[in-house]
Amino acid sequence: MRRPFFKFITSTALAVVMTTGLLLAPHAVKAQVTAFKQAVAEAASRDEDIAAFYRQNGYVPIWTGAGDADRARRAQLMQAIKTSAGHGLPTSRYEPAKLMEMLANVRTPRDRGLAEVEMSRVFLKYARDIQTGMLIPKRIDASIVREVPYRDRTSYLTGISTAKPAAFFRSLPPRSMEYNALIKEKIAMERLLKEGGWGAKVPAQSLKPGATGNAVIALRNRLIAMDYLERTNTRSYDENITSAVQQFQIAHGLNDDGEAGAATMRQINTSVEQRLQSVMVALERERWFNTDRGKRHILVNIPDFSAKIIDDGKITFKTRSVVGANKGDRPTPEFSDVMEHMVINPSWYVPRSIVTKEYLPALKRNRNAVSYIEITDSRGRRVNRANVNFSNYTERTFPYAMRQPPSRSNALGLVKFMFPNKYNIYLHDTPAKSLFARDVRAFSHGCVRLADPFDFAYELLAKQEADPKAYFQSVLRTGRETRVDLEVPVPVHLIYRTAVTNARGHTEYRADVYGRDAKIWNALSRAGVVLGGVQG
């Protein structure tokens, strides 16, 4: 029986072969080296990045050599893929058993060349998966238009061949505090899931203080299991339960009125399994977002209905927001851009989709409909409605644009914040202030409305104005549409996180308002991810 190739050639001899091509029997060495190179070239031909790397390094192995460096790289790769479940990745995707069997069955230089390329292939898949995610966002949902910061694949091979293997593998996952917090939450949720979760769900659509009965007992028990309520035998919805519900509401981005209404009850009855799914999805999303976000940046979390200004990792301003409605083309997309300026006393240039789908049908019925909106021609000149027969036009042929001049009733309110993008999304004020009192605030056509736009503007202008409030108000009083540039543009990130970390490092949860996380989880599941830390 032939011995494995790794054992057949001594470490010294193998090192000489791969570095100088010389041994006591030159013709034998040459044959072995040639067979190895040919096998590498053949196997790598299906992946141009791998092929380019080996051509550049002269077909020297980085995994299958007999030296300590190759041995360390092999060990670290096997360790990484065997423990990939800890990051919410499917270990089955990297087929560690198959890879180990392939290595164990190496007998010839050709076998070793094939194994060399297979290890590089698995390594590249793992490295990209753990650094920038294994799913392609746009394939999951067309509104996830985030540009994932993919690295050059050959840089991974160059990096692992020159760096200390353990340090290199540690450098791959996101380094953010959010990612680390999600890993801890994943472990906690897996443990809780194995222990049976939070017990029975509350058999009620809603409950109010003063209520009694079995549903209240179930609510009490669930709040105790979730650590929002100290152990008690109360059978009524008393002050302690009211306070616990309020704390739960605060932690889940709900109005903290202490009443377990429909939105609150849905969150209370959400299972540990669903929460763990949110965490797994959030880990993948964090990998998609593995990039420098800016020393100062604006973070809009769509399911949280919030907009924040973050300086040096700390929240310096936060306000409620209204995001796109969950229908048609209205959901707010996910992407990053850079805020360049604000417009005080803005005009609203009505999007074409609203002009043709909403306003044109109304104008066909009554030419004086939406009278507060100006109709303009291609040169921006105002058109007299009395001279237009709106019935002659279709959505495709309607030749006019529409504009609402600056005013307090303007759809954009009194200020908008611009980060020019092809999706025509921006942040702005709104005259519809009552919507900010809702638990679920998805009502816009896609743009993000702010509850405190003036204070948001003051915070942005504080970097360039001695008295930002006085400056802003002086411009506002003119009533004229005025562009104010930000001297230092600010990155803006529109994200979608149903599992988020608060300032204390604790994970909070939000409803999946657009159902995007459910789509991502389904895709992760199809790729082999399972719950409970058990990867198939």
C-alpha positions in Angstrom: 0.0 0.0 0.0 1.4 3.4 -1.0 2.0 5.9 1.7 0.4 9.4 1.4 2.4 11.8 -0.7 2.9 14.2 2.3 4.7 11.3 4.2 6.5 9.9 1.2 8.6 13.0 0.6 10.5 14.5 3.6 9.9 18.1 4.6 13.5 19.0 3.6 13.2 17.4 0.2 9.8 19.0 -0.5 11.1 22.4 0.5 14.0 22.0 -1.9 11.7 20.9 -4.7 9.4 23.8 -4.3 12.0 26.5 -3.9 14.9 25.4 -6.1 13.6 22.4 -8.1 16.8 20.5 -7.1 17.1 17.1 -5.5 19.6 14.2 -5.8 17.5 12.9 -8.8 16.9 16.0 -10.9 14.8 14.2 -13.5 12.5 12.8 -10.9 12.2 16.2 -9.2 11.4 17.9 -12.5 8.7 15.4 -13.3 7.1 15.9 -9.9 7.3 19.7 -10.1 5.9 19.6 -13.6 3.0 17.3 -12.6 2.2 19.6 -9.7 2.3 22.7 -11.8 0.2 21.2 -14.5 -2.4 20.0 -12.0 -2.6 23.5 -10.4 -2.9 25.2 -13.8 -5.6 22.7 -14.9 -7.6 23.0 -11.8 -7.2 26.8 -11.5 -8.3 27.4 -15.1 -11.9 27.5 -14.0 -11.2 30.5 -11.8 -9.2 33.4 -13.3 -8.3 34.9 -10.0 -6.8 31.7 -8.6 -5.1 31.1 -11.9 -3.6 34.6 -12.0 -2.3 34.2 -8.4 -0.5 30.9 -9.1 0.9 32.2 -12.4 2.3 35.2 -10.5 3.9 33.2 -7.7 5.4 30.6 -10.0 3.0 27.8 -8.9 4.5 27.7 -5.4 2.0 26.0 -3.0 0.7 28.0 0.0 -1.4 25.1 1.5 0.1 21.8 0.6 3.8 22.3 1.2 5.5 20.4 4.0 6.8 23.4 5.8 5.5 25.0 9.0 3.9 28.0 7.2 1.8 25.8 4.9 0.9 23.6 7.8 -0.3 26.6 9.8 -2.3 27.9 6.9 -4.0 24.5 6.5 -4.8 24.3 10.2 -6.2 27.8 10.4 -8.4 27.3 7.3 -9.8 24.1 8.6 -10.5 25.7 12.0 -12.2 28.7 10.4 -14.6 26.7 8.2 -15.4 24.2 11.0 -16.4 27.1 13.3 -18.1 29.2 10.6 -21.5 28.5 12.2 -20.5 30.8 15.0 -20.8 33.7 12.5 -24.1 32.5 11.1 -22.6 30.9 8.0 -23.3 27.3 6.9 -20.4 25.0 7.6 -21.8 22.7 4.9 -21.1 25.3 2.3 -17.3 24.7 2.7 -17.5 20.9 2.8 -14.8 20.4 5.4 -15.1 16.6 5.5 -14.7 16.5 1.7 -11.6 18.7 1.9 -10.1 16.6 4.7 -10.7 13.4 2.7 -9.1 15.0 -0.4 -6.0 15.9 1.6 -5.8 12.5 3.2 -5.9 10.8 -0.2 -3.0 12.8 -1.7 -0.5 10.3 -3.2 1.0 12.0 -6.2 2.2 15.5 -7.2 -1.0 15.7 -9.3 -3.2 14.9 -6.3 -1.4 17.6 -4.4 -1.9 20.1 -7.1 -5.6 19.5 -7.3 -5.8 19.7 -3.5 -3.8 22.9 -3.5 -6.3 24.6 -5.8 -9.3 23.2 -3.9 -8.1 24.7 -0.7 -7.6 28.1 -2.4 -11.2 27.8 -3.8 -12.7 27.0 -0.4 -10.6 29.7 1.2 -11.7 32.4 -1.2 -15.4 31.4 -0.7 -15.0 31.6 3.1 -13.0 34.8 3.1 -15.5 36.7 1.0 -18.5 35.2 2.8 -17.3 36.2 6.2 -16.0 39.7 5.2 -18.8 40.9 2.8 -21.5 38.3 3.0 -22.4 35.2 1.0 -25.7 36.5 -0.5 -26.0 39.2 -3.2 -28.4 41.8 -1.9 -30.1 42.8 -5.2 -31.0 39.2 -5.9 -32.9 39.0 -2.6 -34.9 42.3 -3.0 -34.7 44.9 -5.7 -34.9 47.7 -3.1 -31.6 46.5 -1.5 -29.4 48.5 -3.7 -26.4 48.8 -1.3 -23.1 48.5 -3.0 -21.2 45.8 -1.1 -17.5 46.7 -0.6 -16.1 43.6 -2.2 -12.3 43.1 -2.0 -10.1 41.9 -4.8 -10.1 38.1 -4.5 -6.5 37.8 -5.4 -5.7 40.1 -2.4 -7.0 37.3 -0.1 -4.5 34.8 -1.5 -1.7 37.3 -1.4 -2.6 38.2 2.1 -2.8 34.7 3.5 0.5 33.7 1.8 2.4 36.6 3.4 0.7 37.3 6.8 0.5 35.3 9.9 -2.4 32.9 9.3 -4.1 33.3 12.7 -4.0 37.1 12.5 -5.2 37.1 8.9 -8.2 35.0 9.6 -9.1 37.2 12.6 -9.0 40.2 10.4 -11.6 39.0 8.0 -15.0 39.4 9.9 -16.4 42.9 10.4 -14.6 44.7 13.3 -17.6 46.8 14.3 -19.1 46.8 17.8 -22.4 46.0 16.2 -21.1 42.7 14.7 -19.6 41.6 18.0 -22.8 42.4 19.9 -24.8 40.4 17.4 -22.5 37.4 17.8 -23.1 37.6 21.6 -26.8 37.9 21.0 -26.8 34.9 18.7 -25.2 32.8 21.4 -27.7 34.0 24.0 -30.7 33.3 21.6 -29.4 29.9 20.7 -29.1 29.0 24.4 -32.6 30.3 25.0 -34.1 28.5 22.1 -32.6 25.2 23.3 -34.1 25.9 26.8 -37.6 26.3 25.3 -37.9 30.0 24.7 -40.2 32.4 26.6 -43.1 30.0 27.1 -46.7 30.2 25.9 -47.8 33.1 23.8 -50.4 35.5 25.1 -53.9 34.5 23.8 -55.2 38.0 23.1 -55.0 40.6 20.4 -54.6 43.3 23.0 -54.8 44.0 26.7 -55.2 47.1 28.8 -54.3 48.0 32.4 -57.0 46.7 34.8 -57.7 43.6 32.8 -57.8 40.2 34.5 -57.9 36.5 33.4 -55.8 33.9 31.7 -54.5 36.2 29.0 -53.1 38.5 31.7 -51.4 35.6 33.4 -49.8 34.6 30.1 -48.7 38.2 29.6 -47.2 38.3 33.1 -45.4 35.0 32.6 -43.9 36.0 29.3 -42.7 39.4 30.6 -41.0 37.6 33.5 -39.3 35.1 31.1 -38.1 38.1 29.0 -36.7 39.8 32.1 -39.0 42.8 32.0 -40.9 41.9 35.2 -39.8 40.6 38.6 -41.4 37.4 39.7 -45.0 38.0 40.9 -48.2 36.1 41.4 -50.5 39.0 40.3 -53.4 38.0 38.1 -54.4 41.5 37.1 -52.8 44.0 34.7 -51.5 46.1 37.5 -48.9 48.9 37.8 -46.0 46.5 37.7 -47.2 44.9 34.5 -47.9 48.3 33.0 -44.3 49.4 33.8 -42.9 46.2 32.4 -44.9 46.7 29.2 -43.6 50.2 29.0 -40.0 49.0 29.3 -40.7 46.4 26.6 -42.1 49.1 24.3 -39.1 51.3 24.7 -36.8 48.4 23.9 -38.8 47.7 20.7 -39.3 51.2 19.4 -43.0 51.4 20.3 -45.0 54.2 21.9 -44.5 53.6 25.7 -48.1 54.0 26.8 -48.0 50.8 28.9 -51.0 49.3 27.0 -50.4 46.0 25.2 -52.1 47.1 22.0 -52.0 45.2 18.7 -48.4 46.3 17.7 -47.1 45.7 21.2 -48.7 42.3 21.4 -47.3 41.2 18.1 -43.9 42.0 19.4 -44.5 40.3 22.8 -45.6 37.1 21.0 -42.7 37.0 18.6 -40.8 33.7 19.2 -37.2 33.3 20.1 -36.8 31.4 16.8 -37.9 34.6 14.9 -35.6 36.8 17.0 -32.7 34.5 16.3 -33.5 34.7 12.6 -33.4 38.5 12.9 -29.9 38.2 14.4 -28.6 35.9 11.7 -30.0 38.2 9.0 -28.4 41.2 10.8 -25.0 39.5 10.8 -25.3 39.0 7.0 -26.4 42.6 6.6 -23.5 43.8 8.7 -21.1 41.9 6.4 -22.7 43.7 3.4 -22.0 47.0 5.2 -18.4 46.2 6.2 -16.9 49.6 5.3 -15.8 52.9 6.8 -19.0 54.7 7.6 -17.5 58.1 8.3 -16.3 59.8 11.5 -19.5 61.8 11.3 -22.4 60.1 9.5 -26.2 60.0 9.3 -27.8 56.6 10.0 -31.4 56.0 8.9 -32.7 52.6 10.1 -35.9 52.0 8.2 -37.7 49.5 10.5 -36.7 51.6 13.5 -38.3 54.7 11.9 -35.4 56.8 13.1 -32.6 59.1 11.8 -29.5 59.6 13.8 -26.4 61.8 13.5 -23.4 59.8 14.8 -20.0 61.4 15.7 -17.0 59.2 16.6 -19.3 56.2 17.2 -21.7 58.1 19.6 -25.3 59.2 18.8 -25.3 63.0 19.0 -28.8 63.5 17.6 -31.8 61.3 17.1 -35.3 61.9 15.7 -38.3 59.9 14.6 -38.9 59.4 10.9 -41.6 58.3 8.5 -40.4 56.0 5.7 -41.9 54.7 2.5 -45.2 52.9 2.5 -45.1 49.1 2.0 -46.8 49.1 -1.4 -45.8 49.4 -5.1 -42.6 51.4 -5.6 -42.9 53.3 -2.3 -40.7 51.3 0.1 -37.5 53.2 1.0 -34.4 51.6 -0.7 -31.2 50.7 1.2 -28.1 52.4 0.1 -25.3 54.9 1.1 -24.5 58.3 -0.3 -23.1 61.6 0.8 -25.2 64.6 2.0 -23.9 67.7 0.3 -26.5 70.5 1.1 -29.8 71.4 2.5 -32.6 73.5 0.9 -34.5 75.9 3.1 -38.0 76.9 1.9 -37.9 74.1 -0.8 -40.1 73.7 -3.7 -41.5 70.3 -4.3 -40.9 69.0 -7.8 -43.5 66.3 -8.0 -42.0 62.9 -9.1 -43.2 61.8 -12.5 -44.8 58.7 -11.0 -47.0 60.8 -8.8 -47.8 63.3 -11.6 -49.0 60.6 -13.9 -50.5 58.0 -11.6 -52.1 60.2 -9.0 -52.6 63.8 -10.2 -53.3 63.2 -13.9 -56.4 61.1 -13.2 -57.6 63.7 -10.7 -57.1 66.5 -13.3 -59.0 64.5 -15.9 -62.0 64.6 -13.5 -61.5 68.2 -12.5 -59.0 70.6 -14.1 -58.8 72.5 -10.8 -57.8 69.5 -8.7 -54.7 69.8 -6.6 -54.8 73.6 -7.2 -51.9 74.2 -4.8 -49.6 72.5 -7.4 -48.3 74.5 -10.4 -48.2 72.9 -13.8 -45.1 73.7 -15.8 -43.8 73.1 -19.3 -40.4 71.8 -20.3 -38.9 75.3 -19.8 -40.3 75.6 -16.3 -42.9 78.1 -17.2 -46.3 78.0 -15.5 -49.1 76.6 -17.6 -52.7 77.9 -17.5 -54.9 74.9 -16.6 -57.8 76.4 -18.5 -55.9 75.9 -21.8 -55.2 72.2 -21.3 -57.5 69.3 -22.1 -56.1 66.7 -19.7 -58.3 64.0 -21.2 -56.1 64.0 -24.3 -53.1 62.6 -22.4 -52.0 59.3 -21.0 -49.4 58.5 -18.4 -46.9 58.1 -21.2 -47.8 61.2 -23.3 -48.5 63.8 -20.5 -45.9 66.6 -21.4 -46.0 68.6 -18.2 -44.2 68.7 -14.9 -45.7 69.8 -11.6 -44.3 71.9 -8.8 -45.5 73.0 -5.3 -43.9 76.4 -4.4 -42.4 77.0 -1.0 -44.9 77.3 1.9 -45.6 75.8 5.3 -48.1 73.4 3.6 -45.5 72.3 1.1 -45.2 68.5 1.0 -41.5 68.8 1.9 -42.2 71.2 4.7 -39.6 74.0 5.2 -36.4 72.2 4.7 -35.0 69.2 2.8 -31.6 67.5 3.1 -30.0 66.4 -0.1 -27.6 63.6 -0.9 -28.1 63.4 -4.7 -28.8 59.9 -5.9 -30.5 58.1 -8.8 -33.3 56.9 -6.5 -34.5 60.5 -5.8 -34.5 59.8 -2.1 -33.8 62.6 0.5 -34.6 63.6 4.0 -37.2 66.4 4.6 -39.6 68.2 6.8 -43.4 67.5 6.5 -46.6 69.3 7.5 -48.1 65.9 8.4 -46.8 65.9 12.0 -49.5 63.5 13.4 -47.9 60.5 11.7 -44.9 60.6 14.0 -47.1 59.5 16.9 -47.8 56.1 15.2 -46.0 52.9 16.2 -45.6 52.0 12.5 -44.5 55.0 10.4 -44.4 53.8 6.8 -46.5 56.3 4.8 -44.3 58.2 2.4 -43.6 57.7 -1.3 -40.1 56.6 -0.4 -38.3 59.7 1.0 -37.6 60.0 4.7 -39.6 62.5 6.7 -38.1 63.9 10.0 -40.0 64.7 13.1 -37.5 67.4 14.2 -36.0 68.7 10.9 -35.0 72.1 12.3 -33.0 70.6 15.2 -31.5 68.2 12.6 -30.4 71.2 10.5 -29.0 73.0 13.5 -26.9 70.0 14.4 -25.5 69.7 10.9 -24.8 73.5 10.7 -23.1 73.5 14.1 -19.9 72.5 12.4 -19.8 75.6 10.2 -21.9 78.3 11.9 -21.3 80.0 15.3 -25.0 80.3 15.9 -26.6 77.7 13.6 -30.2 78.3 14.8 -30.0 82.0 14.2 -28.5 81.5 10.8 -31.1 78.9 9.8 -34.0 81.0 11.0 -32.7 84.1 9.2 -32.7 82.2 5.9 -36.1 80.7 6.7 -37.7 84.1 7.2 -36.9 85.2 3.7 -39.4 82.7 2.3 -37.1 82.2 -0.7 -35.8 78.8 -1.8 -32.2 78.8 -0.6 -29.5 76.2 -1.0 -27.1 75.9 1.9 -24.0 73.8 1.3 -22.4 71.7 4.0 -18.7 72.7 4.1 -17.9 69.1 5.1 -20.3 66.6 3.3 -21.7 63.9 5.6 -22.1 60.2 4.6 -25.7 59.0 4.8 -26.5 55.3 5.3 -30.1 54.0 4.8 -30.1 50.6 6.5 -32.6 48.0 7.4 -32.1 46.3 10.8 -34.7 44.5 12.8 -32.0 43.5 15.3 -30.1 46.5 16.5 -27.7 47.3 19.4 -28.5 50.1 21.7 -26.0 52.5 23.5 -25.7 50.0 26.3 -24.7 47.2 24.0 -28.0 45.3 24.3 -29.9 44.0 21.3 -33.3 45.4 20.6 -35.8 44.2 17.9 -38.1 45.9 15.4 -40.8 44.6 13.1 -39.9 43.5 9.6 -42.0 46.3 8.0 -41.2 45.4 4.4 -40.7 41.7 4.8 -37.1 42.0 3.5 -35.5 40.2 6.5 -37.9 37.3 5.9 -36.6 37.0 2.3 -33.0 37.2 3.4 -33.6 34.5 6.0 -35.2 32.2 3.4 -32.2 32.7 1.2 -29.8 32.0 4.1 -31.8 28.9 5.0 -31.7 27.6 1.4 -27.9 28.2 1.5 -27.7 25.8 4.5 -27.9 28.1 7.5 -29.9 26.6 10.4 -30.8 27.8 13.9 -29.5 26.7 17.2 -25.9 26.6 16.1 -26.4 23.2 14.4 -25.2 23.5 10.8 -26.1 20.8 8.4 
